[in-house]
């Protein structure tokens, strides 16, 4: 008898049903069809998380000080992206910041593992962490801390980081093709950069004034 190669877990489930379940778990995401790209675009904002096994889906986001982790399984052809911002540690405890980042990363990885069950096949790419809020009180180093956190987290979890585009002072727009792991990055001009900085500063202020008790919900 011929030897059959094991198929990824995702291929053993009804694809349409799996995709609907994944879509139902989207967080802080907006879906629309882009005729120019010929694809369904899923845009996420700060606090967002999307996982997809649809080859017609492109996950996008815009990053300033925030970080996005793009995690994918090249064998099962599934991937996901999150978008998070650590609260300013200023006078509060660093553990509070790390809990926000851990929640964002665990959410993404656990959703991937619920489909594939294979942590050893996960790969990552990391974007963001620019210093766009340098003029905001108590904002020093937030981009660097976001990058340091996500890199340390992935290393601790044993997930190889295949590439990264981080730091600097310019925001980024990112496209992620979840079934292949392909990514595209575009730098953003000054006018939009100011809008991104204001948005992140507002979100950071919300994090400072929100008590963290029990389970964490970023949105």
KATATA-V209137 format. One line per field, one symbol per residue. phi: phi as a letter, one per 20 degrees, with the letter a starting at -180 (. if undefined). psi: psi as a letter, one per 40 degrees, with the letter a starting at -180 (. if undefined). burial: I if it has 24 or more other C-alpha atoms within 12 Angstrom, else O. A space follows every 10 residues. Layout:
phi->???
psi->???
burial->???
This chain:
phi->.feeffefgf fedfgfffff ffffegclcc dbedffembe ededdgnebc cbdefedcec accdffcddd dbdfeelbbb cdbccffffk deffffffff ffffffgfff ffffeemcff efcccccomf eedfeegmdg mffffffgff ffffffemdf efabccnmcd fcdcdcefed nfccccfdff ffffffffff ffffffffed fdcmfddfb
psi->iihhhhiidd eeihdddddd dddeeihfih hihhddefih hhhiaheihh hieheehhhi ihhbdiihhh hihedefiii iihihiihdb eahddddddd dddddddddd ddddddegde ehiiihiafi gefdehhfeh eddddddddd ddddddefhh hdiigiaaeh iihhhhgdee eiiihhiiid dddddddddd ddddddddeh hhhbihhe.
burial->OOOOOOOOOI OOOOOOOIIO OIIOOIIIIO OOOOOOOOOI IIIIIIIIII IIIIIIIIII IIIIIIIIII IIIIIIIIII IIIIIIIIIO OOOOOIIIII IIIIIIIIII IIIOIIOIIO IIIIIIIIII IIIIOOOOIO IIIIIIIIII IOIIOOOOII IOOIIIIOII IIIIIIIIII IIIIIOIIOO OOIIOIIOII IOIIOOIIOO OOOOOOOIO
